[in-house]
Amino acid sequence: MTIFEYLLVLISIIVGLGIAHILSGIGRIVSHPGRRKIYWVHLLWVGWAFLWLVFFWWFEFARSMTKVWTPTTYLFLVLYAVLLYLFCVIVLPSEAPDGADYRRYYYSRRGWVFMLLLGVIWVDMIDSWTLVDPAQRSVMWAVIGFSVLSSLCLIAAASKKERFHAAFGALALWVSLSIMLWGDVGPQAIDGQDPNHPAWARVVTLILCSLVLVSALSIGVRPLDRFLGRVESGVLKLRP
């Protein structure tokens, strides 16, 4: 066992707990659809949490090239994993919220949700900065990108506007999937291989995420809420 494999055991446990929490929460919603009032904007962030846990594990393979590990570096990565786990626990609680209404729960906990997301963003910025080749670093774009994301988190923590939250959630999903599909960080990149992402996956991802983003901005969130309500009613009718 290498040092890298040994040190990532604890981090893998935390990431695994986060993924298990999200999947079990989704399972409870699907198993008892009538007991909980789902909210599609809330589900966007649940989906983002799941994807980012997977991406975090994928991208951290770049740490296998680290020759010297220090307690500070290790505790930093543990902190990153802990923030992601706490985000999962807050955004999708184990117990049904008051009134089993995820819409009300989402907006009542938006401060915690987006302050944790702000912490994830800044920790990720530092993590990415240390992994990127110094010759390829762009201070200007890094500052602009993370300043914009930080501002959006602060606005989301203070605002209850549905259209803003819908657009932010769709944008976060779109960016996350784009990074995974177009990014060149991971086991293949470390080995010097071309990830060679399939064109169809890029196109499908772009179309789906763009549709969600456009729907949030143009037709609003109410039609999608009504659609999800009809789906939920249909599931209840099909149950024996």
C-alpha positions in Angstrom: 0.0 0.0 0.0 1.4 3.4 -1.0 1.2 6.5 1.2 -1.4 8.0 -1.0 -3.7 4.9 -0.8 -3.3 4.8 3.0 -4.1 8.5 3.6 -7.1 8.4 1.3 -8.8 5.6 3.4 -10.4 8.1 5.8 -11.4 10.5 3.0 -12.9 7.7 1.0 -15.0 6.7 4.1 -16.3 10.3 4.4 -17.1 10.5 0.7 -18.8 7.1 0.8 -21.0 8.2 3.8 -22.0 11.3 1.8 -23.0 9.3 -1.3 -24.8 6.7 0.9 -26.8 9.5 2.6 -27.9 11.0 -0.7 -28.9 7.7 -2.2 -30.8 6.6 0.9 -32.6 10.0 0.9 -33.6 9.6 -2.7 -34.7 6.1 -1.9 -37.0 7.3 0.9 -38.6 9.9 -1.4 -39.2 7.3 -4.1 -40.5 4.7 -1.7 -43.0 7.0 0.0 -43.8 9.7 -2.6 -47.0 10.7 -0.8 -45.4 11.5 2.5 -43.1 14.2 1.1 -43.7 17.2 -1.1 -40.8 17.3 -3.5 -39.4 20.5 -4.9 -37.4 20.4 -8.1 -35.1 23.3 -7.2 -34.1 21.4 -4.1 -33.5 18.3 -6.2 -31.1 20.2 -8.4 -28.8 20.8 -5.4 -29.3 17.2 -4.2 -28.1 16.1 -7.7 -25.2 18.6 -7.5 -24.1 17.2 -4.2 -24.0 13.6 -5.5 -22.1 14.6 -8.6 -19.5 16.7 -6.8 -18.8 13.9 -4.3 -18.0 11.7 -7.3 -16.0 14.4 -9.0 -14.0 15.1 -5.9 -13.0 11.4 -5.6 -12.1 11.4 -9.4 -10.1 14.6 -9.4 -8.2 13.8 -6.2 -6.3 11.1 -8.0 -4.0 13.9 -9.1 -2.8 13.8 -5.5 -1.1 10.4 -6.2 1.7 12.5 -7.7 2.4 14.2 -4.4 5.8 13.1 -3.1 5.8 14.7 0.4 2.7 14.7 2.6 2.3 17.0 5.5 -0.3 17.0 8.3 -1.6 20.4 6.9 -2.2 19.0 3.4 -3.9 15.9 4.8 -6.1 17.9 7.2 -7.0 20.2 4.4 -8.3 17.3 2.2 -10.2 15.9 5.2 -11.8 19.3 5.7 -12.9 19.3 2.0 -14.5 15.9 2.4 -16.2 16.9 5.7 -17.7 20.1 4.1 -19.1 18.1 1.3 -20.6 15.6 3.7 -22.2 18.3 5.8 -23.6 19.9 2.7 -25.3 16.5 1.9 -26.7 16.2 5.4 -28.1 19.7 5.4 -29.5 19.8 1.9 -31.2 16.4 2.3 -32.1 15.6 5.9 -32.5 12.0 7.2 -35.8 12.8 8.7 -38.7 14.3 6.7 -38.9 18.1 7.3 -41.8 19.8 9.1 -44.9 19.2 7.0 -42.8 16.9 4.7 -42.4 20.0 2.5 -39.0 20.2 0.9 -39.8 23.6 -0.6 -40.3 25.2 2.7 -37.3 23.3 4.2 -35.0 24.4 1.3 -35.7 28.1 1.8 -35.6 27.8 5.6 -32.1 26.3 5.5 -30.8 28.2 2.6 -28.3 30.1 4.8 -26.7 26.9 6.0 -26.8 25.3 2.5 -25.1 28.2 0.7 -22.6 29.1 3.4 -21.4 25.5 3.3 -21.3 25.7 -0.5 -19.3 28.9 -0.2 -16.8 27.0 2.0 -16.7 24.2 -0.5 -15.9 26.7 -3.3 -13.1 28.3 -1.5 -11.5 25.0 -0.4 -11.8 23.7 -3.9 -10.1 26.9 -5.2 -7.2 26.3 -3.0 -7.1 22.6 -3.8 -7.2 23.2 -7.6 -4.6 25.9 -7.3 -2.1 23.6 -5.7 -2.7 20.9 -8.3 -2.3 23.1 -11.4 1.1 23.5 -13.0 2.4 27.0 -11.9 3.1 27.8 -15.6 -0.6 27.2 -16.4 -2.1 29.2 -13.6 -4.3 32.2 -14.5 -4.7 34.5 -11.5 -7.2 36.8 -13.2 -9.6 34.1 -14.3 -9.3 32.3 -11.0 -10.2 35.5 -9.1 -13.1 36.4 -11.4 -14.5 32.9 -11.4 -14.5 32.3 -7.7 -15.6 35.9 -7.0 -18.7 35.3 -9.1 -19.5 32.0 -7.5 -19.0 33.5 -4.0 -21.3 36.4 -4.8 -24.0 34.0 -6.1 -23.7 31.9 -2.9 -24.2 35.1 -0.7 -27.2 36.2 -2.8 -28.7 32.7 -2.6 -28.2 32.6 1.2 -30.1 35.9 1.5 -32.7 35.7 -1.3 -35.9 33.6 -1.6 -36.5 34.3 -5.3 -37.3 31.0 -6.9 -36.2 31.9 -10.3 -32.7 32.9 -9.1 -32.4 29.7 -7.1 -33.5 27.6 -10.1 -31.1 29.3 -12.4 -28.2 29.0 -9.9 -28.9 25.3 -9.3 -29.2 24.6 -13.1 -26.0 26.6 -13.7 -24.1 24.7 -11.0 -25.1 21.3 -12.5 -24.2 22.5 -16.0 -20.7 23.7 -14.8 -20.1 20.5 -12.8 -21.0 18.2 -15.7 -18.9 20.3 -18.1 -15.9 20.1 -15.9 -16.2 16.3 -15.8 -16.8 15.9 -19.5 -14.3 18.4 -20.7 -11.8 18.3 -17.9 -8.4 16.7 -18.2 -7.8 15.9 -14.6 -8.1 12.3 -13.4 -6.5 8.9 -13.7 -6.3 9.0 -17.5 -4.8 12.4 -17.6 -2.2 11.5 -14.9 -1.2 8.5 -17.0 -0.7 10.8 -20.0 -3.8 9.4 -21.9 -6.3 11.5 -23.8 -9.7 11.2 -21.9 -11.4 11.3 -25.3 -14.9 12.1 -24.0 -17.6 10.9 -26.4 -19.2 13.7 -28.5 -22.7 12.4 -27.8 -22.2 12.7 -24.0 -21.1 16.3 -24.4 -24.1 17.2 -26.6 -26.7 15.4 -24.4 -25.3 17.0 -21.3 -25.3 20.5 -22.9 -28.9 20.1 -24.2 -30.4 18.7 -21.0 -28.7 21.3 -18.7 -29.5 24.1 -21.1 -33.2 23.1 -21.2 -33.3 23.1 -17.4 -31.6 26.5 -17.2 -33.8 28.1 -19.9 -37.0 26.7 -18.3 -36.0 28.2 -15.0 -35.4 31.6 -16.6 -38.2 31.8 -19.1 -41.2 29.7 -18.0 -40.5 29.9 -14.3 -40.6 27.2 -11.7 -44.4 26.7 -11.2 -45.0 24.6 -14.4 -42.2 22.2 -13.4 -43.6 21.9 -9.9 -47.0 21.1 -11.3 -45.5 18.5 -13.6 -43.6 16.8 -10.7 -46.9 16.9 -8.7 -48.7 15.0 -11.5 -45.8 12.5 -11.7 -46.1 11.9 -8.0 -49.9 11.5 -8.2 -49.4 8.9 -11.0 -47.0 7.0 -8.9 -49.4 6.9 -6.0 -52.2 5.6 -8.3 -50.0 2.8 -9.6 -49.1 1.6 -6.2 -51.1 -1.4 -5.0 
